[in-house]
C-alpha cells in the first residue's frame, strides 16, 4: 500500500520511466493509473515465477547459466538508469520459454536520495523482503546510510544460490533488523562447480567492499557459459564422428 501522496507520485513516475525503457529481461510496463486512490500498472503476462521453477528441481546447468546472464544483464540495465531494485527474490522473477524476466518494481529506488526521502521510507515501513535481506538494507533501515547497487548484487546472489544448489544461505529471523548471517553454500555439481561457487560467494559477501560488481559477475558467468557451449559442441562432434 502506498502510504503517502509523495511516494505514490514517485512510484507512478518511476513506472512512467520504465514504460519507455525496453529490455528483454525486465518486465515490460505498458500503462499505469489509479483506482480508488491505489496505483496500478499494466504489464506483460508471465505464466509462472522462478519460485515454481526452483521447486520443480529441474533446472539444468544450461538454464541456470542462462538465467544468471539474463538477470545480471537486467540488473546492469536497471542500475544504468540510476535505480536499485531492492526486492529481488524468486517470486519477483518470471520465467517464460527458458527466459528469466525481472519484475515487480514496487520497491525500486533512485540511487541518490535526499534525506527527506530516506527518512520517509524508514519511518513508513522496513522495505526489504524477509528471506532476501541484505546487509545494506538492514544498515539502511537502521541508520539511513547510503544505499548502493551492491545491495541488489547480494540479493541476486541469494537467488542464484537457490537456482544452482537449491539452497538460500540466508539464516531466517523474525526480526528484519537482525544482522545478516549465512549458512555454508554447497559447491554446485559438475565441471564448472568451483568457478560458479566462487562467483556466488563473491556476490553474497557481507562486506560490500569485498562484494563483486554486476559487471564482473556478468563477465565471469559469460566465460563459464562460453566454455560450456564449447564443451557441448565438442561432445556432439565426437558423437557425430564416432
MDAnalysis code that builds the backbone (N, CA, C; Angstrom):
import MDAnalysis as mda
import numpy as np

u = mda.Universe.empty(726, n_residues=242, atom_resindex=np.repeat(np.arange(242), 3), trajectory=True)
u.add_TopologyAttr("name", ["N", "CA", "C"] * 242)
u.add_TopologyAttr("resid", np.arange(1, 243))
u.add_TopologyAttr("resname", ["UNK", "UNK", "UNK", "UNK", "UNK", "UNK", "UNK", "UNK", "UNK", "UNK", "UNK", "UNK", "UNK", "UNK", "UNK", "UNK", "UNK", "UNK", "UNK", "UNK", "UNK", "UNK", "UNK", "UNK", "UNK", "UNK", "UNK", "UNK", "UNK", "UNK", "UNK", "UNK", "UNK", "UNK", "UNK", "UNK", "UNK", "UNK", "UNK", "UNK", "UNK", "UNK", "UNK", "UNK", "UNK", "UNK", "UNK", "UNK", "UNK", "UNK", "UNK", "UNK", "UNK", "UNK", "UNK", "UNK", "UNK", "UNK", "UNK", "UNK", "UNK", "UNK", "UNK", "UNK", "UNK", "UNK", "UNK", "UNK", "UNK", "UNK", "UNK", "UNK", "UNK", "UNK", "UNK", "UNK", "UNK", "UNK", "UNK", "UNK", "UNK", "UNK", "UNK", "UNK", "UNK", "UNK", "UNK", "UNK", "UNK", "UNK", "UNK", "UNK", "UNK", "UNK", "UNK", "UNK", "UNK", "UNK", "UNK", "UNK", "UNK", "UNK", "UNK", "UNK", "UNK", "UNK", "UNK", "UNK", "UNK", "UNK", "UNK", "UNK", "UNK", "UNK", "UNK", "UNK", "UNK", "UNK", "UNK", "UNK", "UNK", "UNK", "UNK", "UNK", "UNK", "UNK", "UNK", "UNK", "UNK", "UNK", "UNK", "UNK", "UNK", "UNK", "UNK", "UNK", "UNK", "UNK", "UNK", "UNK", "UNK", "UNK", "UNK", "UNK", "UNK", "UNK", "UNK", "UNK", "UNK", "UNK", "UNK", "UNK", "UNK", "UNK", "UNK", "UNK", "UNK", "UNK", "UNK", "UNK", "UNK", "UNK", "UNK", "UNK", "UNK", "UNK", "UNK", "UNK", "UNK", "UNK", "UNK", "UNK", "UNK", "UNK", "UNK", "UNK", "UNK", "UNK", "UNK", "UNK", "UNK", "UNK", "UNK", "UNK", "UNK", "UNK", "UNK", "UNK", "UNK", "UNK", "UNK", "UNK", "UNK", "UNK", "UNK", "UNK", "UNK", "UNK", "UNK", "UNK", "UNK", "UNK", "UNK", "UNK", "UNK", "UNK", "UNK", "UNK", "UNK", "UNK", "UNK", "UNK", "UNK", "UNK", "UNK", "UNK", "UNK", "UNK", "UNK", "UNK", "UNK", "UNK", "UNK", "UNK", "UNK", "UNK", "UNK", "UNK", "UNK", "UNK", "UNK", "UNK", "UNK", "UNK", "UNK", "UNK", "UNK", "UNK", "UNK", "UNK", "UNK", "UNK"])
u.atoms.positions = np.array([
    [0.847, -1.191, 0.000],
    [0.000, 0.000, 0.000],
    [0.884, 1.244, 0.000],
    [0.526, 2.225, -0.789],
    [1.272, 3.470, -0.837],
    [0.757, 4.383, 0.267],
    [1.638, 4.741, 1.200],
    [1.204, 5.405, 2.422],
    [1.162, 6.924, 2.325],
    [1.656, 7.514, 1.246],
    [1.618, 8.966, 1.128],
    [1.510, 9.357, -0.333],
    [0.975, 10.551, -0.563],
    [0.815, 11.048, -1.925],
    [2.165, 11.241, -2.595],
    [3.167, 11.679, -1.815],
    [4.514, 11.879, -2.366],
    [5.077, 10.566, -2.895],
    [4.978, 9.508, -2.079],
    [5.517, 8.214, -2.500],
    [4.713, 7.633, -3.661],
    [3.387, 7.872, -3.678],
    [2.568, 7.376, -4.787],
    [2.979, 8.030, -6.097],
    [3.205, 9.341, -6.066],
    [3.605, 10.048, -7.275],
    [4.993, 9.607, -7.736],
    [5.888, 9.339, -6.778],
    [7.214, 8.872, -7.145],
    [7.130, 7.492, -7.788],
    [6.270, 6.631, -7.234],
    [6.056, 5.297, -7.786],
    [5.542, 5.381, -9.222],
    [4.527, 6.208, -9.438],
    [3.955, 6.341, -10.777],
    [4.962, 6.957, -11.750],
    [5.792, 7.886, -11.251],
    [6.817, 8.478, -12.103],
    [7.853, 7.465, -12.534],
    [8.224, 6.561, -11.636],
    [9.200, 5.522, -11.969],
    [8.616, 4.535, -12.977],
    [7.319, 4.208, -12.826],
    [6.661, 3.325, -13.789],
    [6.623, 3.983, -15.164],
    [6.373, 5.291, -15.187],
    [6.366, 6.027, -16.460],
    [7.717, 5.911, -17.148],
    [8.795, 5.991, -16.370],
    [10.131, 5.839, -16.933],
    [10.311, 4.440, -17.508],
    [9.889, 3.414, -16.765],
    [10.085, 2.038, -17.208],
    [9.237, 1.704, -18.428],
    [8.138, 2.430, -18.635],
    [7.345, 2.212, -19.844],
    [8.150, 2.507, -21.099],
    [9.032, 3.495, -20.991],
    [9.789, 3.932, -22.165],
    [11.096, 3.152, -22.328],
    [11.371, 2.240, -21.385],
    [12.632, 1.501, -21.437],
    [12.338, 0.043, -21.739],
    [13.040, -0.511, -22.726],
    [12.790, -1.887, -23.137],
    [14.051, -2.723, -22.957],
    [13.915, -3.788, -22.212],
    [14.991, -4.759, -22.032],
    [14.342, -6.133, -22.004],
    [14.900, -7.115, -22.725],
    [14.240, -8.426, -22.825],
    [14.093, -9.152, -21.495],
    [14.847, -8.741, -20.481],
    [14.785, -9.443, -19.196],
    [14.289, -8.556, -18.055],
    [13.614, -7.457, -18.403],
    [12.904, -6.632, -17.429],
    [11.442, -6.597, -17.851],
    [10.547, -6.909, -16.923],
    [9.122, -6.968, -17.235],
    [8.647, -5.649, -17.834],
    [8.068, -5.744, -19.011],
    [7.656, -4.541, -19.729],
    [6.415, -3.904, -19.099],
    [6.486, -2.596, -18.887],
    [5.349, -1.828, -18.380],
    [4.704, -1.108, -19.571],
    [3.352, -1.180, -19.658],
    [2.656, -0.563, -20.784],
    [1.825, 0.660, -20.393],
    [1.245, 0.624, -19.225],
    [0.411, 1.754, -18.823],
    [0.262, 1.735, -17.306],
    [-0.220, 2.836, -16.763],
    [-0.419, 2.926, -15.320],
    [-1.603, 3.838, -15.039],
    [-2.074, 3.760, -13.827],
    [-3.190, 4.606, -13.440],
    [-3.485, 4.419, -11.972],
    [-4.669, 4.827, -11.548],
    [-5.057, 4.633, -10.152],
    [-6.538, 4.311, -10.086],
    [-6.900, 3.552, -9.078],
    [-8.294, 3.192, -8.854],
    [-8.575, 3.326, -7.369],
    [-9.534, 4.189, -7.020],
    [-9.847, 4.444, -5.618],
    [-8.612, 4.849, -4.804],
    [-7.730, 5.598, -5.454],
    [-6.548, 6.073, -4.758],
    [-5.380, 5.119, -4.766],
    [-5.539, 3.927, -5.350],
    [-4.466, 2.945, -5.390],
    [-3.875, 2.894, -6.802],
    [-2.572, 3.018, -6.923],
    [-1.952, 2.953, -8.255],
    [-1.903, 1.525, -8.786],
    [-1.938, 1.396, -10.113],
    [-1.782, 0.082, -10.727],
    [-0.976, 0.237, -12.005],
    [-0.430, -0.889, -12.485],
    [0.309, -0.900, -13.747],
    [-0.206, -2.032, -14.617],
    [-0.063, -1.856, -15.915],
    [-0.397, -2.902, -16.882],
    [0.913, -3.390, -17.486],
    [1.109, -4.709, -17.455],
    [2.394, -5.271, -17.888],
    [2.180, -6.593, -18.618],
    [3.276, -7.162, -19.108],
    [3.221, -8.450, -19.797],
    [2.687, -9.543, -18.874],
    [1.975, -10.500, -19.468],
    [1.564, -11.687, -18.717],
    [2.702, -12.693, -18.735],
    [3.075, -13.188, -17.556],
    [4.110, -14.204, -17.442],
    [3.505, -15.416, -16.740],
    [3.700, -16.621, -17.281],
    [2.986, -17.804, -16.779],
    [3.340, -18.233, -15.363],
    [4.603, -18.142, -14.969],
    [4.962, -18.559, -13.614],
    [6.272, -17.919, -13.192],
    [6.566, -18.036, -11.906],
    [7.740, -17.375, -11.351],
    [8.888, -18.365, -11.148],
    [10.055, -17.825, -10.802],
    [11.218, -18.650, -10.525],
    [10.998, -19.522, -9.297],
    [10.087, -19.120, -8.420],
    [9.754, -19.950, -7.257],
    [9.286, -21.321, -7.703],
    [8.429, -21.361, -8.704],
    [7.915, -22.622, -9.239],
    [9.041, -23.405, -9.906],
    [9.857, -22.724, -10.675],
    [10.974, -23.371, -11.377],
    [11.934, -24.036, -10.390],
    [12.261, -23.336, -9.315],
    [13.165, -23.889, -8.306],
    [12.524, -25.078, -7.601],
    [11.240, -24.966, -7.277],
    [10.533, -26.033, -6.562],
    [10.484, -27.330, -7.369],
    [10.439, -27.227, -8.689],
    [10.385, -28.418, -9.546],
    [11.715, -29.166, -9.588],
    [12.801, -28.504, -9.198],
    [14.138, -29.105, -9.159],
    [14.542, -29.698, -10.519],
    [14.191, -28.982, -11.576],
    [14.510, -29.458, -12.927],
    [15.381, -28.469, -13.696],
    [15.972, -27.509, -13.000],
    [16.801, -26.503, -13.671],
    [18.132, -27.140, -14.072],
    [18.422, -27.145, -15.358],
    [19.674, -27.701, -15.858],
    [20.801, -26.684, -15.694],
    [22.042, -27.143, -15.838],
    [23.174, -26.226, -15.768],
    [23.081, -25.192, -16.880],
    [22.593, -25.598, -18.038],
    [22.447, -24.651, -19.148],
    [21.433, -23.566, -18.809],
    [20.293, -23.974, -18.246],
    [19.282, -22.993, -17.857],
    [19.805, -22.083, -16.745],
    [20.492, -22.662, -15.766],
    [20.999, -21.875, -14.640],
    [21.978, -20.817, -15.114],
    [22.858, -21.186, -16.035],
    [23.812, -20.212, -16.574],
    [23.087, -19.145, -17.384],
    [22.101, -19.573, -18.158],
    [21.331, -18.607, -18.959],
    [20.580, -17.636, -18.059],
    [19.920, -18.168, -17.023],
    [19.200, -17.294, -16.102],
    [20.148, -16.293, -15.433],
    [21.338, -16.766, -15.066],
    [22.311, -15.881, -14.412],
    [22.677, -14.722, -15.320],
    [22.975, -15.018, -16.572],
    [23.344, -13.971, -17.518],
    [22.181, -13.011, -17.758],
    [20.990, -13.545, -17.898],
    [19.827, -12.709, -18.165],
    [19.533, -11.766, -16.997],
    [19.577, -12.297, -15.790],
    [19.244, -11.483, -14.613],
    [20.330, -10.460, -14.312],
    [21.580, -10.837, -14.508],
    [22.668, -9.872, -14.322],
    [22.591, -8.767, -15.369],
    [22.225, -9.136, -16.594],
    [22.057, -8.140, -17.650],
    [20.921, -7.182, -17.305],
    [19.810, -7.712, -16.776],
    [18.683, -6.878, -16.376],
    [19.091, -5.925, -15.258],
    [19.861, -6.448, -14.299],
    [20.295, -5.630, -13.173],
    [21.244, -4.525, -13.637],
    [22.136, -4.863, -14.533],
    [23.060, -3.866, -15.077],
    [22.293, -2.745, -15.776],
    [21.275, -3.127, -16.541],
    [20.465, -2.134, -17.250],
    [19.701, -1.246, -16.276],
    [19.118, -1.857, -15.236],
    [18.365, -1.096, -14.245],
    [19.267, -0.103, -13.518],
    [20.457, -0.568, -13.164],
    [21.402, 0.307, -12.462],
    [21.878, 1.443, -13.359],
    [21.979, 1.171, -14.660],
    [22.420, 2.218, -15.580],
    [21.422, 3.366, -15.648],
    [20.172, 3.093, -15.278],
    [19.135, 4.128, -15.242],
    [19.128, 4.873, -13.908],
    [19.968, 4.420, -12.984],
    [20.043, 5.077, -11.690],
    [19.094, 4.519, -10.650],
    [18.670, 3.258, -10.805],
    [17.718, 2.668, -9.879],
    [18.278, 1.431, -9.185],
    [17.803, 1.202, -7.955],
    [18.077, -0.017, -7.201],
    [16.749, -0.753, -7.045],
    [16.756, -2.058, -7.284],
    [15.510, -2.820, -7.251],
    [15.008, -3.044, -5.828],
    [15.852, -3.565, -4.943],
    [15.586, -3.784, -3.513],
    [14.691, -4.977, -3.194],
    [14.101, -5.621, -4.172],
    [13.159, -6.701, -3.870],
    [13.364, -7.884, -4.807],
    [14.624, -8.259, -5.005],
    [14.946, -9.374, -5.897],
    [14.777, -10.684, -5.145],
    [13.842, -11.488, -5.593],
    [13.555, -12.789, -4.993],
    [12.881, -13.645, -6.061],
    [12.853, -14.969, -5.876],
    [12.273, -15.836, -6.921],
    [10.843, -15.460, -7.305],
    [10.054, -14.991, -6.329],
    [8.675, -14.620, -6.639],
    [8.545, -13.397, -7.517],
    [9.612, -12.610, -7.631],
    [9.603, -11.417, -8.482],
    [10.399, -11.618, -9.770],
    [10.753, -12.855, -10.045],
    [11.421, -13.210, -11.300],
    [10.506, -14.166, -12.043],
    [10.212, -13.846, -13.284],
    [9.250, -14.632, -14.047],
    [9.964, -15.406, -15.149],
    [9.403, -16.567, -15.484],
    [10.046, -17.460, -16.448],
    [9.079, -17.766, -17.582],
    [9.577, -17.605, -18.785],
    [8.774, -17.918, -19.960],
    [9.703, -18.387, -21.070],
    [9.508, -19.612, -21.526],
    [10.316, -20.184, -22.614],
    [11.819, -20.078, -22.326],
    [12.220, -20.502, -21.134],
    [13.623, -20.516, -20.709],
    [14.224, -19.118, -20.588],
    [13.392, -18.111, -20.512],
    [13.866, -16.745, -20.315],
    [13.431, -16.249, -18.936],
    [14.376, -15.674, -18.198],
    [14.084, -15.103, -16.883],
    [13.873, -13.601, -17.028],
    [12.813, -13.102, -16.413],
    [12.449, -11.693, -16.533],
    [12.282, -11.115, -15.134],
    [13.011, -10.049, -14.857],
    [12.945, -9.391, -13.560],
    [11.741, -8.459, -13.522],
    [10.906, -8.618, -12.491],
    [9.706, -7.795, -12.402],
    [9.495, -7.227, -11.021],
    [8.294, -6.759, -10.775],
    [7.849, -6.153, -9.522],
    [8.779, -5.038, -9.064],
    [8.526, -3.854, -9.577],
    [9.358, -2.697, -9.263],
    [8.785, -1.863, -8.121],
    [7.969, -2.506, -7.274],
    [7.299, -1.777, -6.214],
    [8.225, -1.120, -5.208],
    [9.424, -1.675, -4.998],
    [10.364, -1.095, -4.040],
    [11.533, -0.403, -4.737],
    [11.412, -0.216, -6.050],
    [12.506, 0.408, -6.797],
    [12.814, 1.790, -6.222],
    [14.095, 2.151, -6.212],
    [14.510, 3.399, -5.578],
    [15.641, 4.042, -6.375],
    [15.605, 5.351, -6.459],
    [16.709, 6.086, -7.052],
    [17.972, 5.878, -6.218],
    [19.114, 5.739, -6.894],
    [20.376, 5.520, -6.188],
    [20.675, 6.667, -5.245],
    [20.516, 7.908, -5.701],
    [20.802, 9.082, -4.877],
    [19.500, 9.639, -4.325],
    [19.396, 9.669, -3.004],
    [18.196, 10.186, -2.354],
    [18.546, 11.363, -1.460],
    [17.627, 12.296, -1.321],
    [17.867, 13.318, -0.314],
    [17.402, 12.798, 1.041],
    [17.728, 13.492, 2.101],
    [17.458, 12.994, 3.445],
    [15.972, 12.811, 3.725],
    [15.137, 13.699, 3.181],
    [13.706, 13.595, 3.436],
    [13.139, 12.296, 2.883],
    [13.558, 11.923, 1.679],
    [13.077, 10.685, 1.084],
    [13.541, 9.483, 1.890],
    [14.789, 9.497, 2.323],
    [15.321, 8.376, 3.095],
    [14.533, 8.202, 4.392],
    [14.274, 9.312, 5.109],
    [13.550, 9.227, 6.370],
    [12.124, 8.735, 6.142],
    [11.531, 9.147, 5.057],
    [10.154, 8.735, 4.773],
    [10.068, 7.229, 4.633],
    [10.996, 6.629, 3.903],
    [10.972, 5.189, 3.708],
    [11.211, 4.435, 5.005],
    [12.160, 4.911, 5.813],
    [12.493, 4.225, 7.046],
    [11.331, 4.288, 8.034],
    [10.700, 5.458, 8.129],
    [9.618, 5.614, 9.090],
    [8.338, 4.920, 8.633],
    [8.115, 4.827, 7.336],
    [6.887, 4.232, 6.819],
    [6.851, 2.723, 6.966],
    [7.910, 2.060, 6.641],
    [7.995, 0.608, 6.738],
    [9.430, 0.191, 6.458],
    [9.732, -1.041, 6.820],
    [11.063, -1.572, 6.533],
    [11.003, -2.234, 5.162],
    [11.593, -1.603, 4.175],
    [11.435, -2.038, 2.785],
    [12.471, -3.088, 2.407],
    [12.197, -4.322, 2.806],
    [13.069, -5.422, 2.399],
    [12.303, -6.734, 2.527],
    [12.558, -7.697, 1.633],
    [11.898, -8.998, 1.736],
    [12.536, -9.821, 2.856],
    [11.725, -10.499, 3.642],
    [12.183, -11.199, 4.849],
    [13.287, -12.212, 4.565],
    [13.157, -12.993, 3.512],
    [14.105, -14.067, 3.244],
    [15.190, -13.672, 2.243],
    [15.199, -12.407, 1.859],
    [16.211, -11.919, 0.912],
    [16.728, -10.559, 1.380],
    [16.968, -10.493, 2.696],
    [17.545, -9.277, 3.273],
    [19.013, -9.166, 2.865],
    [19.517, -7.961, 2.883],
    [20.935, -7.740, 2.606],
    [21.538, -6.922, 3.740],
    [22.848, -7.036, 3.961],
    [23.480, -6.195, 4.986],
    [23.231, -4.711, 4.732],
    [23.195, -4.332, 3.470],
    [22.995, -2.942, 3.084],
    [21.603, -2.448, 3.471],
    [20.578, -3.273, 3.202],
    [19.206, -2.885, 3.521],
    [18.990, -2.791, 5.029],
    [19.610, -3.709, 5.777],
    [19.498, -3.671, 7.232],
    [20.130, -2.390, 7.775],
    [21.314, -2.070, 7.273],
    [22.005, -0.869, 7.729],
    [21.236, 0.388, 7.314],
    [20.676, 0.363, 6.131],
    [19.885, 1.496, 5.639],
    [18.654, 1.713, 6.518],
    [17.972, 0.607, 6.865],
    [16.772, 0.701, 7.691],
    [17.099, 1.171, 9.104],
    [18.260, 0.785, 9.594],
    [18.654, 1.172, 10.949],
    [19.125, 2.625, 11.023],
    [19.972, 3.007, 10.082],
    [20.689, 4.273, 10.214],
    [20.520, 5.239, 9.051],
    [19.791, 4.837, 8.012],
    [19.617, 5.726, 6.877],
    [20.886, 5.952, 6.073],
    [21.793, 4.968, 6.098],
    [23.027, 5.076, 5.331],
    [22.741, 5.035, 3.837],
    [23.699, 5.443, 3.042],
    [23.526, 5.467, 1.588],
    [23.387, 4.045, 1.055],
    [22.357, 3.829, 0.269],
    [22.114, 2.522, -0.331],
    [22.651, 2.526, -1.758],
    [23.416, 1.488, -2.121],
    [24.018, 1.417, -3.448],
    [23.542, 0.181, -4.205],
    [23.948, 0.098, -5.470],
    [23.572, -1.027, -6.328],
    [24.097, -2.355, -5.802],
    [25.129, -2.315, -4.968],
    [25.722, -3.537, -4.442],
    [24.723, -4.363, -3.640],
    [23.720, -3.705, -3.063],
    [22.683, -4.430, -2.323],
    [21.936, -5.393, -3.239],
    [21.653, -4.958, -4.466],
    [20.975, -5.821, -5.442],
    [21.837, -7.027, -5.804],
    [23.146, -6.825, -5.854],
    [24.051, -7.930, -6.168],
    [23.929, -9.019, -5.108],
    [23.884, -8.611, -3.842],
    [23.743, -9.566, -2.741],
    [22.427, -10.329, -2.873],
    [21.327, -9.604, -3.109],
    [20.026, -10.254, -3.239],
    [20.011, -11.250, -4.389],
    [20.523, -10.837, -5.539],
    [20.550, -11.743, -6.677],
    [21.447, -12.938, -6.386],
    [22.531, -12.723, -5.638],
    [23.401, -13.833, -5.251],
    [22.645, -14.883, -4.459],
    [21.775, -14.447, -3.531],
    [20.965, -15.399, -2.777],
    [20.065, -16.208, -3.707],
    [19.471, -15.536, -4.679],
    [18.588, -16.212, -5.640],
    [19.378, -17.201, -6.494],
    [20.561, -16.804, -6.952],
    [21.360, -17.699, -7.791],
    [21.832, -18.916, -7.008],
    [22.055, -18.753, -5.708],
    [22.377, -19.921, -4.876],
    [21.230, -20.924, -4.938],
    [20.012, -20.444, -4.863],
    [18.849, -21.328, -4.952],
    [18.758, -21.984, -6.327],
    [19.047, -21.214, -7.353],
    [18.956, -21.744, -8.712],
    [20.001, -22.830, -8.953],
    [21.228, -22.621, -8.475],
    [22.306, -23.578, -8.739],
    [22.340, -24.754, -7.767],
    [22.063, -24.505, -6.480],
    [22.200, -25.588, -5.493],
    [20.943, -25.819, -4.660],
    [19.868, -25.060, -4.921],
    [18.616, -25.285, -4.227],
    [18.590, -24.813, -2.795],
    [19.545, -23.959, -2.410],
    [19.647, -23.505, -1.024],
    [19.766, -21.989, -0.972],
    [18.908, -21.365, -0.155],
    [19.064, -19.953, 0.171],
    [19.920, -19.889, 1.431],
    [21.149, -19.365, 1.354],
    [22.050, -19.409, 2.507],
    [21.734, -18.424, 3.626],
    [20.753, -17.542, 3.416],
    [20.432, -16.571, 4.455],
    [19.715, -17.262, 5.617],
    [20.266, -17.123, 6.832],
    [19.625, -17.703, 8.005],
    [18.380, -16.899, 8.352],
    [17.241, -17.574, 8.536],
    [15.992, -16.850, 8.798],
    [15.951, -16.213, 10.179],
    [15.149, -15.177, 10.304],
    [14.937, -14.486, 11.567],
    [13.580, -13.817, 11.536],
    [13.013, -13.590, 12.714],
    [11.728, -12.884, 12.785],
    [11.917, -11.377, 12.855],
    [13.139, -10.953, 13.128],
    [13.432, -9.527, 13.219],
    [14.206, -9.090, 11.982],
    [13.585, -8.281, 11.158],
    [14.221, -7.865, 9.910],
    [15.484, -7.045, 10.121],
    [15.650, -6.495, 11.307],
    [16.825, -5.672, 11.573],
    [17.974, -6.450, 12.203],
    [17.819, -7.758, 12.354],
    [18.923, -8.588, 12.841],
    [20.080, -8.562, 11.849],
    [21.293, -8.756, 12.349],
    [22.454, -8.840, 11.471],
    [22.314, -10.027, 10.520],
    [22.879, -9.881, 9.353],
    [22.837, -10.934, 8.346],
    [23.778, -12.071, 8.729],
    [23.232, -13.287, 8.744],
    [24.043, -14.485, 8.985],
    [23.774, -15.481, 7.865],
    [24.826, -16.129, 7.393],
    [24.714, -17.018, 6.240],
    [25.115, -18.450, 6.591],
    [24.409, -19.388, 5.973],
    [24.781, -20.800, 6.063],
    [25.795, -21.096, 4.953],
    [26.571, -22.175, 5.093],
    [27.514, -22.538, 4.027],
    [26.790, -22.790, 2.707],
    [27.419, -22.408, 1.623],
    [26.857, -22.630, 0.288],
    [27.515, -23.861, -0.320],
    [26.741, -24.898, -0.644],
    [27.333, -26.088, -1.272],
    [27.954, -25.737, -2.624],
    [28.966, -26.495, -2.998],
    [29.568, -26.306, -4.318],
    [28.671, -26.975, -5.357],
    [28.260, -26.250, -6.392],
    [27.437, -26.871, -7.434],
    [28.142, -28.073, -8.054],
    [27.373, -29.045, -8.447],
    [27.935, -30.241, -9.055],
    [28.416, -29.943, -10.479],
    [29.322, -30.777, -10.945],
    [29.746, -30.675, -12.332],
    [31.072, -29.975, -12.534],
    [31.502, -29.942, -13.758],
    [32.804, -29.412, -14.156],
    [33.000, -27.956, -13.762],
    [31.938, -27.177, -13.782],
    [32.060, -25.730, -13.565],
    [31.704, -25.324, -12.137],
    [31.478, -26.324, -11.270],
    [31.005, -26.045, -9.924],
    [31.897, -25.105, -9.124],
    [33.203, -25.323, -9.200],
    [34.137, -24.492, -8.444],
    [34.101, -23.037, -8.879],
    [34.039, -22.819, -10.175],
    [34.007, -21.443, -10.698],
    [32.699, -20.749, -10.347],
    [31.605, -21.488, -10.435],
    [30.298, -20.927, -10.093],
    [30.250, -20.606, -8.601],
    [30.772, -21.510, -7.794],
    [30.787, -21.328, -6.339],
    [31.548, -20.055, -5.968],
    [32.656, -19.803, -6.631],
    [33.451, -18.601, -6.377],
    [32.626, -17.342, -6.619],
    [31.883, -17.312, -7.739],
    [31.082, -16.136, -8.070],
    [29.967, -15.940, -7.039],
    [29.306, -17.023, -6.675],
    [28.219, -16.932, -5.707],
    [28.707, -16.357, -4.379],
    [29.848, -16.850, -3.910],
    [30.380, -16.356, -2.642],
    [30.780, -14.892, -2.729],
    [31.293, -14.473, -3.876],
    [31.665, -13.064, -4.044],
    [30.420, -12.168, -4.116],
    [29.326, -12.702, -4.639],
    [28.097, -11.922, -4.726],
    [27.463, -11.727, -3.353],
    [27.601, -12.720, -2.466],
    [26.950, -12.627, -1.158],
    [27.953, -12.303, -0.044],
    [29.051, -11.674, -0.405],
    [29.990, -11.193, 0.613],
    [29.284, -10.153, 1.481],
    [29.339, -10.321, 2.802],
    [28.627, -9.398, 3.689],
    [29.247, -7.997, 3.658],
    [30.540, -7.939, 3.447],
    [31.223, -6.649, 3.316],
    [31.087, -6.186, 1.870],
    [30.345, -5.099, 1.660],
    [30.087, -4.672, 0.278],
    [31.356, -4.231, -0.439],
    [32.396, -3.879, 0.324],
    [33.670, -3.517, -0.296],
    [34.346, -4.736, -0.926],
    [34.005, -5.916, -0.452],
    [34.579, -7.152, -0.983],
    [33.636, -7.849, -1.960],
    [32.452, -7.290, -2.142],
    [31.444, -7.896, -3.000],
    [31.762, -7.634, -4.470],
    [31.465, -8.586, -5.300],
    [31.725, -8.460, -6.731],
    [30.731, -7.479, -7.350],
    [31.116, -6.844, -8.443],
    [30.210, -5.949, -9.160],
    [29.352, -6.742, -10.140],
    [28.264, -6.126, -10.563],
    [27.417, -6.753, -11.585],
    [28.216, -7.038, -12.848],
    [29.023, -6.068, -13.251],
    [29.797, -6.215, -14.491],
    [30.780, -7.377, -14.413],
    [31.445, -7.508, -13.270],
    [32.419, -8.588, -13.096],
    [31.728, -9.947, -13.043],
    [30.615, -10.023, -12.322],
    [29.866, -11.280, -12.251],
    [29.361, -11.681, -13.632],
    [28.888, -10.703, -14.391],
    [28.404, -10.965, -15.743],
    [29.525, -11.494, -16.624],
    [30.694, -10.911, -16.498],
    [31.848, -11.342, -17.287],
    [32.257, -12.779, -16.938],
    [32.299, -13.090, -15.648],
    [32.716, -14.429, -15.215],
    [31.701, -15.490, -15.625],
    [30.414, -15.191, -15.466],
    [29.394, -16.150, -15.883],
    [29.389, -16.324, -17.397],
    [29.670, -15.265, -18.121],
    [29.717, -15.352, -19.576],
    [30.851, -16.271, -20.030],
    [31.987, -16.208, -19.351],
    [33.116, -17.083, -19.685],
    [32.772, -18.544, -19.414],
    [32.094, -18.798, -18.300],
    [31.678, -20.168, -17.999],
    [30.691, -20.664, -19.051],
    [29.754, -19.803, -19.433],
    [28.760, -20.190, -20.434],
    [29.421, -20.481, -21.772],
    [30.394, -19.693, -22.149],
    [31.125, -19.939, -23.395],
    [31.841, -21.289, -23.356],
    [32.485, -21.579, -22.214],
    [33.180, -22.864, -22.074],
    [32.189, -24.022, -22.112],
    [31.035, -23.823, -21.505],
    [30.002, -24.865, -21.517],
    [29.554, -25.156, -22.954],
    [29.306, -24.109, -23.721],
    [28.861, -24.287, -25.105],
    [29.939, -24.966, -25.951],
    [31.208, -24.614, -25.712],
    [32.305, -25.259, -26.436],
    [32.359, -26.746, -26.117],
    [32.154, -27.083, -24.844],
    [32.148, -28.487, -24.448],
    [31.004, -29.237, -25.103],
    [29.838, -28.613, -25.182],
    [28.679, -29.246, -25.822],
    [28.965, -29.508, -27.299],
    [29.560, -28.515, -27.957],
    [29.890, -28.671, -29.390],
    [30.893, -29.804, -29.582],
    [31.901, -29.868, -28.711],
    [32.905, -30.928, -28.813],
    [32.292, -32.296, -28.582],
    [31.403, -32.390, -27.589],
    [30.755, -33.661, -27.289],
    [29.897, -34.104, -28.461],
    [29.130, -33.174, -29.017],
    [28.271, -33.509, -30.152],
    [29.100, -33.899, -31.368],
    [30.234, -33.212, -31.542],
    [31.119, -33.561, -32.658],
    [31.714, -34.937, -32.489],
    [32.134, -35.290, -31.276],
    [32.685, -36.612, -31.010],
    [31.661, -37.703, -31.277],
    [30.418, -37.449, -30.884],
    [29.357, -38.425, -31.101],
    [29.081, -38.566, -32.595],
    [29.065, -37.438, -33.304],
    [28.743, -37.449, -34.734],
    [29.763, -38.231, -35.534],
    [31.072, -38.079, -35.162],
    [32.113, -38.704, -35.965],
    [32.649, -40.003, -35.358],
    [32.024, -40.449, -34.287],
    [32.481, -41.709, -33.652],
    [32.154, -42.898, -34.550],
])
